[in-house]
Amino acid sequence: MLKYVDIHTHKVYTDQDVIFIRSFVAGHEDISNDYFFSLGCHPWHADDFSAEVLSLLQKYCKSDNCLAVGEIGLDKLRGPSLDKQMEVFISQLDLAQSFNIPVVIHSVRSYNEILQLRKTYSSEPWIIHGFYGSKELAKQLINRGIYLSIGSKLLSENSRLREILQYFPINYIFFETDVWQNSVKDIYFAAAEILSVTPEVLKEKIFYNFNNVFNVSVV
């Protein structure tokens, strides 16, 4: 039986029908290697990036359960200077490239920079977590081979995502809960209704994306 996938969460599921990737902030949280996880220096904490944090990332990137570097990225509304965030972001993109591991990206008003960097770092899968942009932006990102992860904002009746989700190629979509405490299944059910497919069909599509992007074989 195929499972639901929560690509980016800060909780641990007990549901046996959900595969999840628990996100850890390097240097700020104790890391568990008991389940799939991602690890990175969040742009809000770019000033805390150090040789020790880099060493920690290098150590855990060798783990079979570490599926991505992230969340990392750029935020023009919060955190240290953009120059500092960019320096830390690039260091971690270099790390992901050296381990050939996907990247989970936090982007706030920085999509121009993300698209520009993608020209240099084009070999590893990138996933924009919590995407809430326009149809035009989604098209630009997908055309660069960047995946879009959609969260609980999809459940809002006035969400722009409800209008534009149908234009996204399903093979470039993931779902996530981030800090939302409900199950990712709720997002699947809402998305399936919008896309006029059954939850089971959508589950199959996203499960394929998961195995393909993260190079794992999970049943």
C-alpha positions as CSV (number, residue, x, y, z in Angstrom):
1,M,0.0,0.0,0.0
2,L,1.4,3.4,-1.0
3,K,2.0,6.0,1.6
4,Y,1.3,9.7,1.9
5,V,4.4,11.9,1.9
6,D,5.1,14.9,4.1
7,I,8.2,16.4,2.5
8,H,8.9,19.0,5.2
9,T,7.7,18.9,8.8
10,H,8.8,19.7,12.3
11,K,6.9,16.9,14.0
12,V,7.3,13.2,14.1
13,Y,4.4,11.1,12.7
14,T,3.1,8.0,14.4
15,D,0.8,7.2,11.4
16,Q,2.1,4.1,9.6
17,D,0.7,5.4,6.3
18,V,2.8,8.6,6.2
19,I,6.4,8.9,5.1
20,F,7.8,12.2,6.5
21,I,11.1,14.2,6.4
22,R,11.7,15.9,9.7
23,S,13.5,19.2,9.3
24,F,16.2,20.1,11.8
25,V,18.1,23.4,12.2
26,A,21.8,22.7,12.3
27,G,23.3,23.9,15.6
28,H,20.0,24.6,17.2
29,E,18.4,21.2,17.7
30,D,19.3,17.7,18.7
31,I,19.2,15.5,15.6
32,S,17.6,12.1,15.5
33,N,18.7,9.6,13.0
34,D,15.7,7.3,13.7
35,Y,13.7,8.5,10.6
36,F,14.2,10.4,7.4
37,F,15.3,14.0,8.0
38,S,16.8,17.1,6.4
39,L,19.4,19.4,8.0
40,G,20.5,22.9,7.3
41,C,21.4,26.3,8.6
42,H,18.2,28.4,8.2
43,P,18.7,31.9,6.7
44,W,17.4,33.4,9.9
45,H,20.4,31.8,11.7
46,A,23.0,32.6,9.1
47,D,25.1,34.5,11.7
48,D,25.4,31.2,13.6
49,F,27.0,29.4,10.7
50,S,30.5,28.2,11.6
51,A,33.1,25.6,11.0
52,E,31.4,23.5,13.6
53,V,28.0,23.7,12.0
54,L,29.6,22.9,8.6
55,S,31.3,19.8,10.2
56,L,27.9,18.8,11.7
57,L,26.3,19.0,8.2
58,Q,29.1,17.0,6.6
59,K,28.8,14.3,9.3
60,Y,25.0,13.9,8.9
61,C,25.0,14.1,5.1
62,K,26.7,10.8,5.2
63,S,23.7,9.2,6.9
64,D,21.3,7.2,4.7
65,N,18.4,8.8,6.6
66,C,19.5,12.4,5.7
67,L,17.6,13.0,2.5
68,A,18.2,16.7,2.0
69,V,20.2,19.8,3.0
70,G,17.6,22.2,4.2
71,E,15.8,24.2,4.9
72,I,18.3,26.7,3.6
73,G,17.9,29.8,1.5
74,L,17.3,33.6,1.5
75,D,14.8,35.8,3.4
76,K,14.7,39.5,2.6
77,L,12.2,40.2,5.5
78,R,14.0,38.5,8.4
79,G,17.5,37.5,9.5
80,P,21.0,38.8,8.9
81,S,22.0,40.8,5.9
82,L,21.3,39.4,2.4
83,D,25.1,39.2,1.8
84,K,25.6,37.0,4.9
85,Q,22.6,34.8,4.0
86,M,23.9,34.4,0.5
87,E,27.4,33.4,1.8
88,V,25.9,30.7,4.0
89,F,23.4,29.6,1.4
90,I,26.2,29.1,-1.2
91,S,28.3,27.2,1.3
92,Q,25.5,24.7,1.8
93,L,24.7,24.5,-1.9
94,D,28.3,23.5,-2.4
95,L,27.9,20.9,0.3
96,A,24.8,19.5,-1.3
97,Q,26.5,19.3,-4.6
98,S,29.5,17.5,-3.1
99,F,27.1,14.8,-1.6
100,N,24.8,14.8,-4.6
101,I,21.8,15.4,-2.2
102,P,18.6,17.4,-2.7
103,V,18.0,20.9,-1.3
104,V,15.0,22.2,0.5
105,I,14.8,26.0,0.0
106,H,13.3,28.8,2.1
107,S,12.7,31.8,-0.1
108,V,11.1,35.1,0.9
109,R,11.1,37.8,-1.8
110,S,14.3,36.2,-3.2
111,Y,13.2,34.2,-6.2
112,N,15.3,36.2,-8.6
113,E,18.4,35.2,-6.7
114,I,17.2,31.6,-6.5
115,L,16.6,31.4,-10.2
116,Q,20.0,33.0,-10.9
117,L,21.8,30.5,-8.6
118,R,20.0,27.6,-10.2
119,K,22.1,28.3,-13.4
120,T,25.2,27.3,-11.4
121,Y,23.8,24.6,-9.2
122,S,21.7,22.7,-11.6
123,S,22.5,19.0,-10.9
124,E,20.8,18.4,-7.6
125,P,17.0,18.5,-7.1
126,W,15.7,21.7,-5.5
127,I,12.4,21.9,-3.6
128,I,10.8,25.3,-2.7
129,H,9.1,24.6,0.6
130,G,5.8,26.4,1.4
131,F,5.4,27.8,-2.1
132,Y,2.8,30.5,-2.2
133,G,3.7,32.4,-5.4
134,S,2.0,33.2,-8.6
135,K,1.3,30.9,-11.6
136,E,4.0,32.8,-13.6
137,L,6.6,32.3,-10.8
138,A,5.6,28.6,-10.5
139,K,6.2,28.2,-14.2
140,Q,9.6,29.8,-14.1
141,L,10.7,27.6,-11.2
142,I,9.4,24.4,-12.8
143,N,11.1,25.3,-16.1
144,R,14.4,25.3,-14.1
145,G,13.6,21.8,-12.8
146,I,12.7,23.1,-9.3
147,Y,10.0,21.3,-7.4
148,L,7.2,23.1,-5.4
149,S,6.0,21.9,-2.0
150,I,2.6,23.1,-0.9
151,G,1.5,23.5,2.6
152,S,-1.6,24.2,4.7
153,K,-2.3,27.5,3.0
154,L,-4.0,25.4,0.3
155,L,-6.8,24.8,2.8
156,S,-7.8,28.5,3.0
157,E,-10.9,29.2,0.9
158,N,-9.3,32.4,-0.4
159,S,-5.9,30.9,-1.1
160,R,-4.4,31.7,-4.6
161,L,-3.0,28.1,-4.5
162,R,-6.5,26.8,-5.0
163,E,-6.8,28.7,-8.3
164,I,-3.4,27.9,-9.7
165,L,-2.6,24.4,-8.4
166,Q,-4.4,22.9,-11.5
167,Y,-1.7,24.5,-13.7
168,F,1.2,22.8,-11.9
169,P,2.6,19.6,-13.4
170,I,1.9,16.9,-10.8
171,N,5.4,15.5,-11.3
172,Y,6.8,18.7,-9.8
173,I,4.6,18.8,-6.7
174,F,5.1,17.8,-3.1
175,F,3.0,18.5,0.0
176,E,4.1,19.5,3.5
177,T,2.9,20.5,7.0
178,D,5.9,22.5,8.1
179,V,4.9,23.7,11.6
180,W,1.2,23.0,11.1
181,Q,0.2,20.2,13.5
182,N,-2.4,18.4,11.5
183,S,-1.7,15.6,9.1
184,V,-0.5,16.1,5.5
185,K,-3.5,13.9,4.5
186,D,-5.8,16.9,4.9
187,I,-3.7,18.7,2.2
188,Y,-3.8,15.7,-0.1
189,F,-7.6,15.5,0.2
190,A,-8.0,19.2,-0.6
191,A,-5.5,19.0,-3.5
192,A,-7.2,15.9,-5.0
193,E,-10.5,17.7,-5.0
194,I,-9.0,20.7,-6.7
195,L,-7.3,18.5,-9.3
196,S,-10.4,16.4,-9.8
197,V,-8.5,13.1,-9.0
198,T,-8.9,10.6,-6.2
199,P,-6.6,10.9,-3.2
200,E,-5.3,7.4,-4.1
201,V,-4.3,8.6,-7.6
202,L,-2.6,11.7,-6.1
203,K,-0.9,9.6,-3.5
204,E,0.6,7.4,-6.3
205,K,1.9,10.5,-8.2
206,I,3.5,12.1,-5.1
207,F,5.0,8.8,-3.9
208,Y,6.6,8.4,-7.3
209,N,8.1,12.0,-7.0
210,F,9.5,11.1,-3.6
211,N,11.2,7.9,-4.7
212,N,12.5,9.6,-7.8
213,V,13.9,12.8,-6.2
214,F,15.4,11.3,-3.1
215,N,16.6,8.1,-4.7
216,V,15.0,5.9,-2.1
217,S,12.8,2.9,-2.6
218,V,10.1,2.8,0.0
219,V,7.0,0.6,0.1
